[in-house]
């Protein structure tokens, strides 16, 4: 699934930002993408609900959820070390949970800590490679123009 995060120019006006959000993948494409994954049905439904989130700005209905979903998929594709850290943390949590008698309790106690360590280690490696900083700068620039909207 392609995202337009690779574009070098962030939107400068509200109209450009709305147009950028509207150019996100359609809900049909997002559903097809989710259906092709090995995620649980509950997680697919939750992600699809996030993708369907909209906000109203003036007279325009903005598909902000589709844009966020597209950005999340882009970050997954461009932050491989962070993704690997999460995968390792979840695998270790599963292995700890498989220990007879005490595994379930240990897994409950350690799962958040292991996930935090995995995300942090992966993010540090991505930062060392400057992938995280560049990606987050582009991510922030995509929504910066919305801060000018008066509610």
N, C-alpha and C positions, 0 to 999 in steps of 0.2 A: 504494500500500500504506500503510495508516494505522498509526501507532504510537501507543501511549498515553504517549509522552513529554510530550505537552502537558498532562497532568494536573498539577495544582498540588501535590498531596500525595505526597511520596515514601513508600515503604513504611516502616513503623515496626517491624514484627516480621518474623521469618524467614518465618512463614506467609504474610504479605502479600506479601513479596518473591517467594516461590515461586509464589503465585497470579498475581502480575504476570508472571512469566516464562512460566507456563503459558498465559496469555492472549495470548501472541504469535501471529503468523500461523502457520497450520498448514504442515507441510512441503509439502502439496499446493498451497497458495496460493503459497508461496515458489517451488516448481518452476514453476508457471504464470507467475509474474512473471519468473523468469529466462528461461523459454522465449520470452517476448515481447520480450526485449532482443536487441540485435545483438552480444552478447558472444560470444567464441569458445567452442566446446564444452568445451575444457579449463578455461577460467575459470568457466563455468557449473557444471561438475562440482566444481571446487574450492569455489566459494561454496555449493553445495548440501551438500558435506561439512561445511563450517563450520556451516551451519544445522542439521545433524543432530547436532551435538555436545551431549552431555548430561553432567551430573554427578549424583552421588548424595549427598543431604544427609539423613542419618537414614534413614528409610524411603521418602523421596520421591525420584523421579528428576526432575531439573529440566532443562528444555529451554533451557539457557543459550545455545546456539548460535542458536536461533531468535530469542531476545531480542536478541542482539548483532547479528544480521542486520537485524532490525527497526530497531534504533537506527542502524545504519549507513545504512539507506535514509532514515531521518528526517533524519540529518545531511546527506546529499546533497541532500535537498529543501530544507533550511533554511540551508545554507551555500553559496549560489550562487557567491560570489566565490572561495572556495577551489576549488570544482569547476572554475570557469572558469580559474583559475591552472594547475591540473593539465592541463586540455585544451590550453591555449596551450603549456605546456612540452612536452607530448607532440607537438604539431604542429610546433614548432620543432625538436625532436629528429629527427623524421621528415624535415623539410626539410634539415637538416644532413646526415643520412645519405644523402640523394639526390645530394649533390655528388660528381661523378665523381672517382675516384682516392683522395681523402682523406676522403670523407664518412663511410665506415664507421668509420674510426679516430676521427674527430672525434666522431661520434655516441656511440661507446663511452666516450670520455673525458668528454663533456659531458652525457650523459643524466641522471645523478644530480644534477649541479649545476643543470641547467635545471629539473628537477622540484622540487628543494629551493627554488629561487628562486620558481617558480610557486606552490607550496603556501604559502610564506611570504608572498608578496605578497597572495595571496587571503585568507589567514588574517588578515593585518594589516587588510585592508579590512573583513572580517567583524567583527573586534574593534572597529574604529572605529564600526561600526554596532551594536555590543553583541550581535550575533547569536551570535557564537562563545562569549562568556562565559556568556550565558544558557543556551545549548544544552549546554555542557560542565558547568555547574552541575547542570542537570537530569539529564544523563547520569550524573554521579558520584553524585547522590542516589539514583538507581535501585539502585545496587549497594552503597551505604554500609552497609546493614543486614547484608550478608553478612560484614562485617569482625568481627562479634560472634560468628561461629561458631567454636567451638573444635574443632580437628582432633586 
